[in-house]
Amino acid sequence: MSSTESFVADRPFTVGTTLPGTRGRTGVISTPHGQIRTPAFIPVGTKATVKTVLPESVADLGAQAVLANAYHLYLQPGPEIIDQAGGLGKFMNWHGPTYTDSGGFQVMSLGAGFKKVIAMEVGNPDDTLTANGRERLSRVDDDGVTFKSHLDGSAHRFTPEVSMRIQHQLGADIIFAFDELTTLMNTRAYQENSLERTRLWAIRCLAEHNRLSAERAHRPQQALWGVVQGAQYEDLRRKASRDLVALSEADRAAGGKGFGGYGIGGALEKHNLGTIVGWVNDELPEDAPKHLLGISEPDDIFTAIENGVDTFDCVSPTRVARNGAIYSLDGRYNITNAKYRNDFRPLDPEIENYTSQYSRAYIHHLFKAKEGLAATLATLHNVSFIVQLVDRARQAIEDGNYVEYRDEFLRRYYASKKA
């Protein structure tokens, strides 16, 4: 075993500088494919690609890792293909650390039609609800989930064991336990039942992860992270966190690998984001890394950092880029608006990245002409913007001027909304 592999196995996460008066901190996550300095934004490469851009370009922008989706890669091209290629990183020519989620989010959200989680608001509880009354594509039972492919309607089934096998074949450095995603529309009774279901699934995930890790010892060892659910309920969030820690400790005591970290998932009301993450981190070990699934708005990022989140991902920067929405220090704007037709400044004159050599006028033209390069340049800029935002927050924690950095950034970014 190399010294790097030994370090990864013995100390997968080290805490650096703490942020006074908060749960925030810097740190380093060690993986077989390199280190991640935290806090860090992890761009989403759903189908083994950050849409419209080269993997090398994403690395050049400063991204330290990427997250791909087990559900989508299971359907296409299939985990066997990626395993034969040597794992996700080799398949997509990405040389840094990789994450895969369990597939649970897509199975549930596509099944019920709900795609947006953090901004969902509590309504009248209804466990049978689907978005816009569409057909439900997934059915949950205590053993797993049966679902229809969104591609061709074919029938499939995920269980904790299946999710683990898929993620081991995909070969990401950090993988997540299979969990049931609930929405804020589910009843309290359903949330309670679901939480217990997810706990029992976590036990099965740990067992299968241990088995596969031994069976596939010739591959780089992967870290399994548990996922905390519980929606908007404090007692359920705290219980879920305590349960996962107990499972991890028991697994390690029995000779298993336990959880290498924890994901915070499920439906979150935006105004309760910090509170909910705080509940969870009160219960989770301080020396374990935490990942918040699915956030990227600047105010949410700062809230997450201050409440102890180490890494987070979101498709939003790339998704909105393909529609012409551009992040800037003075807020988000749409490059397709007519006023940018003869604006020859960069997308953001104060943000230095690959796209700085192109003008707003040129990128406006590309969108109007429906040229593919439009989405590429907008995506590169948006990913760079969020990566730099978080990198500077990390440096500000180290330098002791985080509060000043945060306040000035948010004041300027949201000034137009307050005007």
N, C-alpha and C positions, 0 to 999 in steps of 0.2 A: 504493500500500500504506500502510495506517495505521501509526502508531507502535506500536500494540499488536500488529498482525500481524508487524511487523518484529522486535519483541522475541521473539515466540513462535518465529519462524523461527530467529533467531540464538542465543537462549539459552532453550531450552524448560525448563531446570531450573537452579536456583541453590541451592547449599548454604548453609545458614545457620550455626547453632551446632552444634558437634560435641559428642558425649557422651564425656568422657574415659575412656580405657581400654576403649572399645567401638567398634563400627562405627556406632553410632547417630548421628543428626543431625536437625536440622530443615532445611526447605528450602521452595522454592516451585516448583510445576509450572505453567507458563503454557500456556494453551490459547486458541483463538479465542473460547471462551465464558466466559473468566474464569480466575482463578488458584486453585490448590489448595495450601493451606498444609499442609506435611507435618511429621511423620507424620499420616496421616488415614485414618479408616475410611470406606469407600465402601459405602453400603447397596445391596443388590441389588434391582433392579426388573426381574426376569426377563422379563416380557412387556410391558415399557414401563410398569410400575407396581410400586411397592412395595406388596405386597398389602394391601388393606383400607384404605389411607390416601391422602389427597390429595397430589399432588406438592408443592403449596404448604405443606402441613403438614410434609413432610420437610425442606423448606428452612427453615421456621421453627424446626425443632429444631436447626439448625446444620450439617446435612449439606452438604458442599461439592460433591459430585458423586454420580452414581448409575451403576450398572453394569447393562446389560441383556444379554440372551442371544441371540446370533445364531441358534442352532439353533431356539429357540422362535419367534422373530419371523420366521424364514424360513418356518416351517410355518404361522404365523398371526400377523398378517394377510397376510404376504408383504412382502419388502423393497421391492417396487415401490410399494406403498401408502405406506410410510413415506417413501420418497424423494419421492413426489409431495407429501407434506405439508410437505416442507422439512427432513426429517431427524428423528432420534429426539427431540431436545429440543423442537422445535416440535410434533411429533405428540403428546407427552405433557404439553405445557405446563410443561416444566422448563427454566429459564433459565440454569442453570449448566453446568459441564463434564459430559461423558458418556463412559462406557467401554462397549465391547462385547467380550465374549470371542469366540473364533473359532468356537465351536460344537463343537470337538473333544471337550471334556469330556463334553458331553451325548451326543454320538454314541457315544462309547466306554462311558461309565458306564451309560447307559440300555441300550446294546447288550448289556452283560455283566451288568447288574443291580446293579453295585456303585455305590452313591451316596455312601458315606462314604469319604473319602480319608485325612484326616490321622490318624485313629485306627486305620486298618488295621494289623494286625500281620503280620509275616512268618510264613508257614506253609510247607507243602511245595509248592514251585513246581509250577505246572500251567498251561500256556498256554491250555488249552482250558476252564478253569474258568469257570462263570457262577454268579451268586448264586442259591442255592436250586435249582440245576439248571435254571433257566428257559431258554427258547429264546434263542439269541444273535440280536440284532437288527441287528448290524453286522458287516461283513467288511472287513478292511483289506488293501490291496495297495500296491505301491510308488507307484502313481499317486494314490490317494486312498482314500475309504471309501464303501462302499455300505451303506445302512441302511434299515430300515423305520421309518416314523413311529410314535411311541408313541400317536398320536391315532387313526389309522385303518388302520395297517398298510401304507400305500402306500409304494412303493419310491422312494428318493432317493439322490443321490450328491453328496458333498462332495469337492472337490479343493482344493489351495491357491488356485488361481485362483477357484474358486467362492466360497470363504470370503472372499477379498478383495473380490470383486464384491458379495457380500451386505453386508459391513461398510461398504463405501463407500456403498452405497445407504442403509444405516441412518444413516450420517452422524455417528457418534460421534467425539469429539475424539481419543480414544485407542482403538486397535484392536489385536488380538493376532494374531500369525502362527498359521497352522493347524499343529497339532502332534498327535502321537499320544500319548494318555494311556495309560500302562501302570499296572499295579497291583503291589503288593508280592508278589503271587502269581506274577508272570511269572518265567521262568527268566532267568539271567544272559545266556544266548545271545540270548534274545528282546530283552532290554533293549538289548544292543549293536546288534542289527539295527534296532531301533526308533529308537535315537538317530541312526543314520545316515539313516534314512528322514526323521526330523524335520528334520535338517540340510538335506537335499536339498529338502524342502518349504519350508524357510525361504528358500532361494535363489529358488524360484518365487514365494513371497509377496512378496519384495522387488521382483522384476521386475514383477509384476502391480500392486503398490502404486504403483510409480513410473509405470507406464503410466496407471493410473486417475487418479492425482493430476494428471497433465498433461491428461488428457481431461476431467476434472471441475474444472478450475481456477476455474470460477465458484462452486464450493462452498467452504466453509471447509476449509482444509487439515488433514488428519488425520495423527496420529503413529502409526506402526506399531511395536509393541514385540515383540521376539523372546521366545520362551518356552523356559526351561531345563528339560529333563527329566533323567533319569538315576537315578530312584528313590533307593534307599538307598546307592548306590555312589559313593564319593568320586571315583574316577578318572573315572567317567562324568559326574558332575555338573561336575567341573572341565573336562573335555573339551568338554562341551556349551556351557559358558560361553565358553571360549576360541574355539570354533568360531563362535559367534554374533557375538562381537566382531570376529573376522577378516572374517566376511561383511559386517558393517556397514561396516567400514573400507574394504573393497574396493568396496562399492557406492557409498560416498561419493566415493571416488577416481575412479570411473567417471561421476560426475555425478548419482548417485541420492541418495535421501533418507536411506538407512541406517535403523537402528533408533533410535527416539527414547527408548527405555527398554527394560526387560526384565521379563518376568513369570517368577516361580518357580512351577512347576507340578508336577503328578504326585503320586504317592503318597509320603506322609511319615509315618514313625513319630513319634508325638508326642514321645517322649523324645529323639529325634534332630533335632527341628525346628531348634534353634539351630545345631547342628553343621552340618547340611546347608546352611542359609542362609549360614552363615559360609564354607563351601567355595566356594559360588557367588560371594559378594561379594568373595572374595579375587581372583577372576579378572575380574570385571566392572569397567568404568570407574567411578571414584568419582563423577564428575560426571553419571552417568546415573541416572535414577530407577528404582526397583525396586518391583514389585508382587507381593505374595504372594497367590496365588489360594486363597480358601476357609478363612480362619481368623477366629474371633471370641471364643474363650474368653479371659478376662483374662490367665491365665498365658502363653498362646501369644502374645497381643498384646505383652506386655512383652518376651518372648524375641525376637520378630520385630523390634521396634524396636531392641533392643540389638545386633542382628546386621545392621542396615543396611537394613531394609525401610522404604519410604517410604509406601506405601499398601497396603491389603488390603481384601478383601471377604468376606462370608459371608452365606448365607441363614439361618443359625441364629437370630439374634435375632428375625427375623420369623416363622420357622417355629415355634419353640417358643412364641412369644407366642400364636399361634392355638390352642394347646392349654392355655393358662393358665399357662405358666411365665414367671415374672417375675424380672428381674435386680434385685438390690438390693446396697447396700454390704456387707450382711451375708450375701451369698450368694444363690443362686437358690432360689426357692420356688414352689409351685403355688397360685395364688389360688383354685382350686376346692376346696381343702381346707376342711373344715367349720369349722375354727377362725377362718376369716376372715369368717364369716357376719355377725357383728356387730362387726367391726373397722372403726372409722370413721377410721382414719389413711389418708394417701395411700399409694400403692404403695411408695414409699420417702420417708419424711419429710424426708430430707436431700438429695434430688435434686429440683431445681426444673425442672419442665417443664409442658407443657399438661395432663397428666393429674393434676397435683397438686391440682386442684380437685375431683377425684372420690375417693371413699373405696374402700378395699378391699372393704367390705361391698357397695357398689353394683356394683363390677366382678365380685365373686363372684356376685351375683345375675344379672348379665347373662350370665355363662357358664352358670349353671344354667338360665336361661330360654332359652338358645340364641339370644340376641340378637346380631346382627351387630356392634353397637357394642362388644361385649366384645373382639373381635379387634382392632378399630381402636384402642381405648385401650391395650390391652396392647402392641400393635406400636409405637405412638407412644412409649410409655415405654421399651421395650427398645432401640429405635433411638437414642433420646435418651441412654440410659445408656451405650451403647458409644461414641457420638460424643463425649460429654463425657469419658469415661475417656481417650480418645486425645487430645482437645484439652488436657486437663490434663497429660497426659504430655508433650505438645509444649511447653506453657508451663513445665513443670518443667525440661526440658532448657535452655530459654532462661534460666530463673532460677537454674540451678545446683543444684537440690535434687531431681533426678530419683530418685536412689536412695532417699531418704527417702519420697518419694511412692509409689514402687513397693512398697517393703517394707511400708509401712503399709496400702496398698490390699490387697495379697495376703494379709497377715496376717489382716485383718478378713474379707475375702471368703471365704477358705477355712477360717476358724476352726471352723465347724461340722463340717467333714469331718475335722478333726484331733482333735476332742473325743472 
